Amino acid sequence: MAARPSIHPMPFELLDPASLPGDPLDAEEALLARAGAGHAVAHLWSAPVSLIVPRSYQRYAPLADARATFAQRGCPVWLRLSGGGLVPQGPGILNLSLAYPVRATMGALAEPVYLHLCGILADALNTLGVLTHYQAVEGSFCDGRFNLAWGPGGDARKMAGTAQYWRRVPLRPDEGDTPHYAVLAHAVLLVNADPIEINARANAFEAMIGSGRRYEELKVVTVAQALAYECFDIPADLFARVRDAIAARVAGAALPEGS
């Protein structure tokens, strides 16, 4: 496993969710605008029952009809800027979005950005007795090398998914030649959601658009399930505790080295 990158001081400002638009894509634009202006900001948020898909899903001809059908069922489907795959939203799911300025060539810090994000989540969960690491988990929704996973090796289950998006920021005449980007790093964490329900909902949408993707409920795990498997008590206010632990870690975090 790669070492976690060192970081230099630049505290994140944790934003009030009420200060940002409710549409996830509009909220991402607002975060990127702040990062483009030189600010490091964090957004901890949750959403009603919905699905979020990357804009690459527009290649599926049935997408518009599927979105309309799911919206009629009370499950709107939103588009997002970053790549990857479909991500479910709803009760028991917590999102962390970080946006900050980076001076580097496009994608040069992609791995440190992921390690920084995973490190914040892993450190926060560790304070609650949940030990995690990053790895791919085949069969999970929006699978990637920098999932936050729980459990050993081939038995590991995905607890959080991550994604990032880079946007070029125009340079001022006095800023030299080094490219300037606004980076958005995002994680979706399963706290006490229902894995059966979220996978069924995700699979139904993938089937409707004909993507050929299908996800397995036993490839994901919630924070609550991990605590239960370890024979720890599950506090009634688990969601709030997880949110507070992440907020505390964000408050003490800085940017990835090189940004």
Residue pairs with C-beta under 8 A, 6 or more apart in sequence:
1 133
1 134
2 111
2 115
4 115
4 116
4 119
5 112
5 115
5 116
5 256
5 257
5 258
6 257
7 116
7 253
7 254
7 255
7 256
7 257
8 254
8 255
8 257
9 254
10 40
10 100
10 254
10 255
11 40
11 251
11 253
11 254
12 40
12 41
12 42
12 98
12 100
12 250
12 251
12 253
13 39
13 40
13 41
13 42
14 41
14 42
14 43
14 44
14 247
14 250
14 251
15 31
15 41
15 42
15 43
17 43
17 44
17 45
20 26
20 27
20 30
20 31
20 43
20 45
21 27
21 30
23 78
24 47
24 52
24 78
24 80
25 78
25 79
25 80
25 81
27 43
27 45
27 97
28 80
28 81
28 97
28 165
28 184
28 186
29 81
31 41
31 43
31 97
31 99
31 184
32 81
32 99
32 165
32 167
32 182
32 184
33 182
34 41
34 99
35 41
35 99
35 100
35 101
35 182
35 183
35 184
36 101
36 167
36 169
36 182
38 101
39 99
39 100
39 101
40 98
40 99
40 100
40 101
40 255
41 98
41 99
41 100
42 96
42 97
42 98
42 99
42 250
43 95
43 96
43 97
43 98
43 99
44 94
44 95
44 96
44 243
44 246
44 247
44 250
45 94
45 95
45 97
46 89
46 91
46 93
46 94
46 95
47 89
47 90
47 93
47 95
48 89
48 90
49 74
49 75
49 89
49 90
49 91
49 201
50 75
50 76
50 77
50 78
50 88
50 89
50 90
51 70
51 75
51 76
51 77
51 78
51 86
51 87
51 88
51 89
51 201
51 202
51 205
52 77
52 78
52 79
52 80
52 86
52 87
52 89
53 77
53 78
53 79
53 80
53 85
53 86
53 87
54 79
54 80
54 81
54 82
54 83
54 84
54 85
55 79
55 80
55 81
56 83
57 63
57 79
57 86
57 209
57 211
58 79
60 66
60 209
60 210
60 211
62 208
62 209
62 210
63 209
66 77
66 205
66 208
66 209
67 76
67 77
69 208
70 76
70 77
70 205
70 208
71 77
75 201
77 205
80 87
80 163
80 186
81 165
81 184
82 163
82 164
82 165
82 184
82 186
83 163
83 165
84 142
84 144
84 161
84 163
85 141
85 142
85 143
85 213
86 141
86 142
86 202
86 205
86 206
86 213
87 141
87 142
87 161
87 188
88 141
88 193
88 198
88 199
88 201
88 202
89 95
89 188
90 193
90 197
90 198
91 193
91 194
92 190
92 191
92 192
92 193
92 194
92 222
92 224
92 239
93 188
93 189
93 190
93 191
93 193
93 198
94 188
94 189
94 191
94 239
94 242
94 243
94 246
95 186
95 187
95 188
95 189
96 117
96 120
96 121
96 186
96 187
96 189
96 246
96 250
97 184
97 185
97 186
97 187
98 116
98 117
98 120
98 184
98 185
98 186
98 250
99 182
99 183
99 184
99 185
100 182
100 183
100 255
100 259
101 169
101 180
101 181
101 182
101 183
101 259
102 109
102 113
102 166
102 180
102 181
102 182
102 183
102 255
102 258
102 259
103 178
103 179
103 180
103 181
103 259
104 178
104 179
104 181
104 258
104 259
105 179
106 166
106 168
106 179
106 181
107 166
108 258
109 183
109 256
109 258
109 259
110 164
112 256
112 257
112 258
112 259
113 164
113 183
113 185
113 256
114 134
114 145
114 146
114 162
114 164
114 185
115 134
115 146
115 256
116 185
116 253
116 255
116 256
117 146
117 162
117 164
117 185
117 186
117 187
118 134
118 146
118 148
118 160
118 162
118 187
120 246
120 249
120 250
120 253
121 132
121 148
121 160
121 187
121 189
121 246
121 249
122 131
122 132
122 133
122 134
122 148
123 249
124 242
124 245
124 246
124 248
124 249
125 131
125 132
125 148
125 159
125 223
125 242
125 245
126 132
127 245
128 223
128 227
128 241
128 242
128 245
129 227
129 230
129 232
130 150
130 159
130 223
130 226
130 227
130 230
131 150
132 148
132 149
132 150
132 159
132 160
133 148
133 149
133 156
134 145
134 146
134 147
134 148
134 149
135 145
135 147
135 149
135 156
136 143
136 144
136 145
136 147
137 143
137 147
137 149
137 156
137 157
137 158
137 219
137 220
138 219
139 215
139 216
139 219
140 147
140 157
140 158
140 161
140 215
140 216
140 219
140 220
141 158
141 161
141 198
141 199
141 202
141 215
141 220
142 161
142 163
142 188
143 158
143 161
144 161
144 162
144 163
146 162
147 158
147 159
147 160
147 161
147 162
148 158
148 159
148 160
148 161
148 162
148 187
148 189
149 156
149 157
149 158
149 159
150 156
150 157
150 159
150 221
150 226
151 157
151 221
157 218
157 219
157 220
157 221
158 190
158 219
158 220
158 221
159 189
159 190
159 220
159 221
159 222
159 223
159 226
160 187
160 188
160 189
160 190
161 187
161 188
162 185
162 186
162 187
163 185
163 186
164 183
164 184
164 185
164 186
165 183
165 184
165 186
166 181
166 182
166 183
166 184
167 181
167 182
167 183
167 184
168 179
168 180
168 181
169 180
169 181
169 182
170 180
171 177
171 179
171 180
183 259
189 223
189 242
189 246
190 198
190 220
190 221
190 222
190 223
191 222
191 223
191 224
191 238
191 239
191 242
192 222
192 223
192 224
192 234
192 238
192 239
193 222
195 217
195 220
195 221
195 222
195 225
196 217
198 220
199 215
199 216
199 217
199 220
200 217
202 215
203 213
203 214
203 215
206 212
206 213
206 214
206 215
207 214
221 229
223 238
223 242
224 234
224 238
227 233
227 234
227 238
228 234
235 241
